[in-house]
Amino acid sequence: MNPVEIIVRKRDGHRLSDEQIRFMVEQYTAGKIPDYQMSAFLMAVFCRSMDAEETACLTRAMLDSGEKIDFPTSDFRYVDKHSSGGIGDKVSIVLAPLMAACGLKVPMLSGRGLGHTGGTLDKLESIPGFRTDLSIEEFKIGVESVGCIISGQTPEIAPADRKIYALRDVTGTVESIPLICGSILSKKLAAGPNAIVFDIKCGNGAFMQSLSQATQLGESLCRICEAMGKRSAFLISDMSQPLGWAAGNALEIDECLQCLRGNGPADLMQLTLALGAKMLSLSGTASAAEAMNLMNTALVSGAAYDKFVEMVRFQGGSAEIFQKSIRIRPAERVLKINAAVDGCLEWIDTRQMGMLIIEMGGGRLKLGDNIDHSVGIVFHKKIGDSVACGDTVAEIHSSGKIPADYLKTRFLSLIRFSSVAVEPPPLILRDF
């Protein structure tokens, strides 16, 4: 086959055959198609899109480019969850051990933060000694023995995705739904789940800004899962403000511990339980009503917390630190931000809040940047909450390297108060 002919065919809006798509992926992964031709192909896909069958073929080709972890294909207790990313989204860290305590097996390959969103692996690495670089064999043993593992993509898993994503990131083709689906599912399915629940974020702190975009992504992911013999479901959740109270790696781990001990923030627990109910339903373990009872029992009994500790120890982390009544990695300085007016919190620029945390050292502007796990923001108010002059709106946890006046001014520029009451946004926008 000729890659130029394939590029031209897609450029002109025609459907590609399975053989043509697989040829492009396999030859590029093998180094036989240069970056400039694959860049042209990606831009053609970005502009002309792909139908469900083409996207499923792209996903299979990327999945088949590397090794796969195999669990019994008829056992739907092997369930994973994926979030499209946001600020303060630490659901996976609570949900995986909760589901393991309810009898599921959760093989979860997660990612790092890049751009304005935080990464699950970066959060877990706040725990001293915690390994996110498990081998395929270690990963499989952990899933079977512990019931849940959260680790990173190994070099053997979906190498086509790593190469293609690096190009997408520098060629303006990140937002293509077929390319997003191929990237997500080639990694997720390589971990061996037989069912996946998707949490699609929507709002000013999400990659999907509109409800229609979020719905399209969720439906596309589920169609591909169906085409590949996997069960799936999705919901769309609000990301017009941070999830929970804490945003920042170690601060979020502290909040996860509160959740697993049964006293986490209401919004974070609501979303976690909603996704957990879907996972238990997809697996055939429990109905929606039964799922809530099962999860509440796991939380109240301490079984979910115990599973988290077991996972941490299996992955080399020091779980003893959880027994201390201090933060895992306390920041050098804590700056309180107080309201200067009476009113109601009306708006948060959630994306820029994420960028402020990165500016303090809590994330990466590029791969390879070092992370300060201690920095972040603890929010004291949500959209719709009333505020009196002098009330603490947030605490900024910093290293002290950035002047306090700058941090205060920057934070206050990212929120807005109203003189009249504001209705808080619903957390779950759609449930499919």
C-alpha positions as CSV (number, residue, x, y, z in Angstrom):
1,M,0.0,0.0,0.0
2,N,1.0,3.6,-0.5
3,P,0.6,5.9,2.5
4,V,0.2,8.9,0.3
5,E,-2.9,7.3,-1.4
6,I,-4.4,6.6,2.1
7,I,-3.8,10.2,3.2
8,V,-5.4,11.6,0.1
9,R,-8.4,9.2,0.4
10,K,-9.1,10.4,4.0
11,R,-8.3,14.0,3.1
12,D,-11.0,13.8,0.4
13,G,-13.6,12.5,2.9
14,H,-13.7,8.8,2.0
15,R,-13.9,5.8,4.3
16,L,-10.8,3.8,4.9
17,S,-10.7,0.0,4.9
18,D,-9.4,-1.9,7.9
19,E,-6.3,-2.9,5.9
20,Q,-5.5,0.7,5.1
21,I,-5.9,1.9,8.8
22,R,-3.9,-1.1,10.1
23,F,-1.2,-0.5,7.5
24,M,-0.7,3.1,8.6
25,V,-0.5,2.2,12.3
26,E,1.8,-0.8,11.9
27,Q,4.2,0.9,9.5
28,Y,4.4,4.0,11.5
29,T,5.1,2.1,14.8
30,A,7.8,0.1,12.9
31,G,9.4,3.4,11.8
32,K,8.7,2.7,8.1
33,I,6.4,5.8,7.7
34,P,8.0,9.1,8.7
35,D,6.5,11.6,11.1
36,Y,5.5,14.1,8.4
37,Q,3.3,11.5,6.6
38,M,1.7,10.4,9.9
39,S,1.1,14.0,10.8
40,A,-0.7,14.5,7.5
41,F,-2.8,11.4,8.1
42,L,-3.7,12.6,11.6
43,M,-4.7,16.0,10.2
44,A,-6.9,14.3,7.6
45,V,-8.6,12.3,10.3
46,F,-9.0,15.5,12.4
47,C,-10.7,17.3,9.5
48,R,-12.7,14.5,8.0
49,S,-13.2,12.3,11.1
50,M,-13.9,8.5,11.1
51,D,-17.0,6.5,11.4
52,A,-17.6,4.0,14.3
53,E,-16.1,1.0,12.3
54,E,-13.0,3.0,11.3
55,T,-12.5,4.2,14.8
56,A,-12.8,0.6,16.2
57,C,-10.3,-0.6,13.6
58,L,-7.9,2.2,14.6
59,T,-8.3,1.2,18.3
60,R,-7.6,-2.4,17.5
61,A,-4.5,-1.6,15.5
62,M,-3.1,0.6,18.2
63,L,-4.0,-2.1,20.8
64,D,-2.3,-4.8,18.8
65,S,0.9,-2.8,18.4
66,G,2.0,-4.0,21.8
67,E,1.4,-6.6,24.6
68,K,-1.9,-7.2,26.2
69,I,-2.8,-8.4,29.7
70,D,-5.4,-11.2,29.5
71,F,-8.0,-12.0,32.1
72,P,-10.9,-14.5,31.6
73,T,-12.9,-12.9,28.8
74,S,-16.3,-14.0,30.1
75,D,-15.8,-12.7,33.6
76,F,-17.3,-9.2,33.7
77,R,-16.0,-8.6,37.3
78,Y,-12.9,-7.3,35.6
79,V,-14.0,-3.6,35.3
80,D,-12.2,-0.4,34.8
81,K,-13.1,3.3,34.9
82,H,-11.8,6.2,32.8
83,S,-12.2,9.9,33.4
84,S,-11.6,12.5,30.7
85,G,-9.8,14.6,33.3
86,G,-10.4,17.7,35.4
87,I,-9.3,19.7,38.5
88,G,-9.5,17.8,41.8
89,D,-10.7,14.6,40.1
90,K,-9.4,12.0,42.4
91,V,-12.3,9.5,41.9
92,S,-10.1,6.6,40.7
93,I,-8.1,6.5,43.9
94,V,-11.2,6.1,46.0
95,L,-13.2,4.0,43.5
96,A,-10.7,1.2,42.7
97,P,-10.3,0.0,46.3
98,L,-14.0,0.5,47.0
99,M,-14.9,-1.8,44.0
100,A,-12.2,-4.3,45.1
101,A,-13.9,-4.4,48.5
102,C,-17.2,-5.1,46.8
103,G,-15.7,-8.1,44.9
104,L,-14.7,-6.7,41.6
105,K,-11.2,-6.8,40.0
106,V,-10.0,-3.4,38.8
107,P,-7.0,-3.4,36.4
108,M,-6.4,0.3,36.0
109,L,-3.7,1.8,33.8
110,S,-3.7,5.5,34.5
111,G,-1.8,8.6,33.3
112,R,0.1,11.6,34.4
113,G,-1.0,15.2,34.4
114,L,-0.2,17.3,31.4
115,G,-1.8,20.7,30.6
116,H,-4.2,22.0,33.2
117,T,-5.4,18.6,34.6
118,G,-3.9,16.5,37.4
119,G,-2.7,13.0,36.9
120,T,-3.7,9.9,39.0
121,L,-0.1,8.6,38.9
122,D,1.3,11.9,40.1
123,K,-1.1,11.9,43.0
124,L,-0.3,8.4,44.1
125,E,3.4,9.2,43.9
126,S,2.8,11.6,46.8
127,I,2.8,8.5,48.9
128,P,6.5,7.7,49.8
129,G,7.7,4.6,47.9
130,F,4.6,4.1,45.8
131,R,5.5,2.5,42.5
132,T,3.6,3.3,39.3
133,D,6.0,1.4,37.0
134,L,4.8,-2.1,37.7
135,S,5.8,-4.7,35.1
136,I,3.0,-6.5,33.2
137,E,3.5,-9.6,35.4
138,E,3.4,-7.5,38.7
139,F,0.3,-5.7,37.5
140,K,-1.5,-9.0,36.8
141,I,-0.5,-10.6,40.1
142,G,-1.6,-7.5,41.9
143,V,-5.1,-7.4,40.3
144,E,-5.6,-11.1,41.2
145,S,-4.3,-10.9,44.7
146,V,-5.3,-7.4,45.9
147,G,-8.3,-6.9,43.6
148,C,-7.2,-3.5,42.3
149,I,-4.0,-2.0,40.9
150,I,-3.4,1.6,39.6
151,S,-0.2,1.7,37.5
152,G,1.3,3.4,34.4
153,Q,1.5,2.3,30.8
154,T,4.6,0.1,30.3
155,P,6.8,0.4,27.2
156,E,5.3,-2.8,25.9
157,I,1.7,-1.6,26.0
158,A,0.2,0.3,23.0
159,P,3.5,1.7,21.7
160,A,1.6,3.0,18.7
161,D,-0.4,5.3,21.0
162,R,2.8,6.8,22.6
163,K,4.2,7.6,19.1
164,I,0.9,8.9,17.7
165,Y,0.0,11.0,20.8
166,A,3.4,12.7,20.7
167,L,2.6,13.9,17.2
168,R,-1.0,14.9,18.0
169,D,0.3,17.0,20.8
170,V,2.4,19.1,18.5
171,T,0.3,19.1,15.3
172,G,-3.0,20.5,16.7
173,T,-4.9,17.2,16.4
174,V,-5.5,16.4,20.1
175,E,-9.3,17.2,20.0
176,S,-10.3,14.7,17.4
177,I,-12.8,12.3,18.9
178,P,-11.7,9.2,16.8
179,L,-8.1,9.9,17.8
180,I,-9.1,10.4,21.5
181,C,-11.1,7.2,21.5
182,G,-8.2,5.2,19.9
183,S,-5.8,6.6,22.4
184,I,-7.9,6.0,25.5
185,L,-9.1,2.5,24.6
186,S,-5.9,1.1,23.2
187,K,-4.4,1.7,26.7
188,K,-7.4,0.8,28.7
189,L,-8.3,-2.4,26.9
190,A,-4.6,-3.5,27.0
191,A,-5.0,-3.8,30.8
192,G,-7.6,-6.6,30.2
193,P,-10.9,-5.3,31.6
194,N,-14.1,-6.8,30.2
195,A,-16.2,-3.7,31.0
196,I,-15.4,0.0,31.3
197,V,-17.3,2.9,32.8
198,F,-16.5,6.4,31.5
199,D,-16.8,9.7,33.4
200,I,-16.9,12.4,30.7
201,K,-16.2,15.8,32.2
202,C,-17.9,18.9,30.8
203,G,-17.3,22.6,31.6
204,N,-14.6,25.2,31.8
205,G,-12.2,22.9,33.6
206,A,-12.6,20.0,31.1
207,F,-11.4,19.2,27.6
208,M,-15.0,18.8,26.5
209,Q,-16.4,22.3,26.9
210,S,-20.0,21.6,25.8
211,L,-22.6,19.0,26.7
212,S,-22.9,17.9,23.0
213,Q,-19.1,17.4,22.7
214,A,-19.1,15.3,25.9
215,T,-22.1,13.3,24.8
216,Q,-20.5,12.6,21.4
217,L,-17.3,11.4,23.1
218,G,-19.1,9.1,25.5
219,E,-21.3,7.6,22.8
220,S,-18.2,7.0,20.6
221,L,-16.3,5.3,23.4
222,C,-19.2,3.0,24.1
223,R,-19.8,2.1,20.5
224,I,-16.2,1.0,20.1
225,C,-16.4,-1.0,23.3
226,E,-19.5,-2.7,21.9
227,A,-17.7,-3.4,18.6
228,M,-14.9,-5.0,20.6
229,G,-17.1,-7.2,22.7
230,K,-16.8,-5.1,25.9
231,R,-19.6,-3.9,28.2
232,S,-19.6,-0.1,28.8
233,A,-21.6,2.8,30.2
234,F,-20.9,6.5,30.7
235,L,-22.1,9.6,32.5
236,I,-21.3,13.2,32.1
237,S,-20.2,15.2,35.1
238,D,-19.7,18.9,35.8
239,M,-16.3,20.4,35.7
240,S,-17.2,24.1,36.0
241,Q,-15.5,24.0,39.5
242,P,-13.0,21.6,41.1
243,L,-14.3,18.3,42.4
244,G,-14.1,17.9,46.1
245,W,-12.3,20.5,48.3
246,A,-8.7,19.8,47.4
247,A,-6.7,20.2,44.2
248,G,-3.0,19.3,44.2
249,N,-1.3,15.9,44.5
250,A,-0.7,15.2,48.2
251,L,-3.7,17.3,49.2
252,E,-5.9,15.0,47.1
253,I,-4.5,11.9,48.6
254,D,-5.4,13.3,52.0
255,E,-8.9,13.8,50.8
256,C,-9.1,10.3,49.3
257,L,-8.3,8.9,52.8
258,Q,-11.2,11.0,54.2
259,C,-13.5,9.4,51.6
260,L,-12.3,5.9,52.3
261,R,-12.9,6.5,56.0
262,G,-16.5,7.6,55.2
263,N,-16.3,11.4,55.6
264,G,-15.3,12.7,52.2
265,P,-16.8,15.8,50.4
266,A,-20.4,15.3,49.3
267,D,-19.8,15.9,45.6
268,L,-16.8,13.6,45.4
269,M,-18.7,10.8,47.2
270,Q,-21.8,11.3,45.0
271,L,-19.8,10.9,41.8
272,T,-17.8,8.0,43.2
273,L,-20.9,6.1,44.2
274,A,-22.6,6.8,40.9
275,L,-19.7,5.4,38.9
276,G,-19.3,2.5,41.4
277,A,-23.0,1.6,40.9
278,K,-22.5,1.5,37.1
279,M,-19.4,-0.7,37.6
280,L,-21.2,-3.2,39.8
281,S,-24.2,-3.2,37.5
282,L,-22.1,-3.8,34.4
283,S,-20.3,-6.7,36.1
284,G,-23.6,-8.4,37.0
285,T,-22.7,-8.2,40.7
286,A,-25.5,-6.0,41.9
287,S,-28.5,-3.9,40.9
288,A,-28.5,-0.2,41.4
289,A,-30.2,-0.4,44.8
290,E,-28.1,-3.3,45.9
291,A,-24.9,-1.5,44.7
292,M,-25.5,1.4,47.1
293,N,-25.9,-0.9,50.0
294,L,-22.9,-2.9,49.1
295,M,-20.7,0.2,48.7
296,N,-21.9,1.8,51.9
297,T,-21.2,-1.4,53.8
298,A,-17.6,-1.5,52.4
299,L,-17.0,2.1,53.5
300,V,-18.6,1.9,56.9
301,S,-16.9,-1.5,57.7
302,G,-13.5,-0.1,56.7
303,A,-13.1,-2.8,54.0
304,A,-12.6,-0.2,51.3
305,Y,-9.9,1.6,53.3
306,D,-8.2,-1.7,54.0
307,K,-8.1,-2.5,50.3
308,F,-6.5,0.9,49.6
309,V,-3.8,0.1,52.2
310,E,-3.3,-3.3,50.7
311,M,-2.8,-1.8,47.2
312,V,-0.4,0.8,48.5
313,R,1.7,-1.9,50.2
314,F,1.7,-4.1,47.2
315,Q,3.0,-1.2,45.1
316,G,5.8,-0.4,47.5
317,G,4.2,2.5,49.3
318,S,4.6,3.3,52.9
319,A,1.0,2.9,54.3
320,E,2.2,3.6,57.9
321,I,2.1,7.3,57.1
322,F,-1.7,7.1,56.9
323,Q,-1.9,6.4,60.6
324,K,-0.5,9.8,61.5
325,S,-2.8,12.7,61.9
326,I,-0.8,15.0,59.6
327,R,-0.8,15.7,55.9
328,I,1.2,13.3,53.8
329,R,3.4,16.1,52.4
330,P,2.7,19.4,54.1
331,A,3.5,22.5,52.2
332,E,6.1,25.1,53.4
333,R,3.5,27.8,53.5
334,V,-0.3,28.1,53.7
335,L,-1.9,31.3,52.5
336,K,-5.5,32.0,53.4
337,I,-7.6,33.8,50.8
338,N,-10.4,35.8,52.4
339,A,-13.5,37.4,50.7
340,A,-13.5,41.2,50.5
341,V,-17.2,41.4,49.9
342,D,-20.5,39.9,51.0
343,G,-22.3,37.8,48.4
344,C,-22.4,34.4,46.7
345,L,-19.7,32.6,44.8
346,E,-20.9,32.7,41.2
347,W,-18.0,31.5,39.0
348,I,-14.6,29.8,39.0
349,D,-12.2,29.7,36.1
350,T,-11.4,26.1,36.8
351,R,-8.9,25.6,34.0
352,Q,-6.8,28.5,35.1
353,M,-7.0,27.2,38.7
354,G,-5.3,24.1,37.4
355,M,-2.7,26.2,35.7
356,L,-2.0,28.2,38.9
357,I,-1.3,24.9,40.7
358,I,1.1,24.0,37.8
359,E,2.7,27.4,38.1
360,M,3.4,26.7,41.8
361,G,5.1,23.4,40.7
362,G,2.2,21.0,41.2
363,G,2.2,19.8,37.6
364,R,4.1,19.8,34.3
365,L,4.2,22.2,31.5
366,K,6.1,19.6,29.5
367,L,7.0,15.9,30.0
368,G,10.0,15.5,32.3
369,D,9.3,18.5,34.6
370,N,9.7,17.8,38.3
371,I,6.6,18.0,40.5
372,D,6.3,19.5,44.0
373,H,3.6,17.1,45.4
374,S,2.9,19.4,48.4
375,V,1.5,22.4,46.6
376,G,-2.2,23.0,45.7
377,I,-5.4,24.6,46.8
378,V,-8.0,23.7,49.3
379,F,-11.3,25.4,48.5
380,H,-13.6,26.4,51.3
381,K,-16.5,27.5,49.1
382,K,-18.4,26.1,46.2
383,I,-20.4,27.8,43.5
384,G,-23.7,28.8,45.1
385,D,-22.3,29.2,48.6
386,S,-22.9,32.4,50.4
387,V,-19.9,34.4,51.5
388,A,-19.5,37.2,54.1
389,C,-16.7,39.7,54.0
390,G,-13.7,38.2,55.7
391,D,-14.7,34.5,55.2
392,T,-12.0,32.2,54.0
393,V,-12.6,31.2,50.4
394,A,-9.6,29.0,50.0
395,E,-6.1,28.1,51.3
396,I,-3.2,28.1,48.9
397,H,-0.5,25.6,49.8
398,S,2.8,26.7,48.3
399,S,6.6,26.3,48.6
400,G,7.0,29.9,49.3
401,K,8.9,30.5,46.1
402,I,6.1,32.6,44.6
403,P,5.2,35.8,46.4
404,A,2.1,35.6,48.5
405,D,0.7,38.9,47.0
406,Y,0.9,37.4,43.5
407,L,-0.8,34.2,44.5
408,K,-3.6,36.1,46.3
409,T,-4.2,38.5,43.3
410,R,-4.0,35.6,40.8
411,F,-6.5,33.5,42.7
412,L,-9.0,36.3,43.2
413,S,-8.9,37.1,39.5
414,L,-10.2,33.5,38.9
415,I,-13.3,33.7,40.9
416,R,-16.4,36.0,40.8
417,F,-19.0,36.9,43.4
418,S,-22.6,37.8,42.9
419,S,-24.7,40.1,45.0
420,V,-27.7,37.8,44.5
421,A,-28.2,34.1,45.2
422,V,-26.7,31.7,42.6
423,E,-28.0,28.2,41.9
424,P,-25.2,25.6,42.3
425,P,-24.6,23.6,39.1
426,P,-25.8,19.9,39.1
427,L,-22.9,17.5,39.4
428,I,-24.2,14.7,37.1
429,L,-25.4,16.3,33.9
430,R,-26.4,13.2,32.1
431,D,-26.5,9.5,33.0
432,F,-26.5,7.0,30.2
